[in-house]
């Protein structure tokens, strides 16, 4: 589980501390937590080859935020609730619950696009997500969206070879990454 740090704090703090001092600080808002994983959980990541900058997209959202503050704050609230629900589903090893939360998060991001006008999903990412859904997975953009990577959580009993072949035919590169199991 990852919650981003307070970017404004970092902009100020980087002028007040050396790099080593800064790295030793507690960063406001930053949360990194290992979640329990289980055998049924299979993670797929597809790279579309079009990198996007999270900070650039966040800055665009920031520009729109004042005009649409209420809707944006509602997005943030609903997104936080979604992350809490997903964490609870991970604790229970509830793959359908995790997938439901991933889908809800994608819907929230689609709504963010409507609120801000910032493009979250490129056509290639939309294809990645829809193809994963056809094969029984739940998917969303990862990081900035805007053309970078899509993540899929799918039951490990499902043969994903046809899905990955489909991605390759559409210039989506399946990354050779997997869930890390803590002992």
Secondary structure, DSSP 8 states (H G I E B T S, - for coil): -EE---HHHHHHHTTTS-HHHHHHS--TT-EE------TTEEEEEEE-S----HHHHHHHHHHHHTTTHHHHHHHHHHHHHHHHHHHHHHHTT-HHHHHHHHHHHHHHHHHHHHHH------HHHHHHHHHHHHTT-EEEEETT-SSSEEEEEEETTS--HHHHHHHHHTT-EE---------
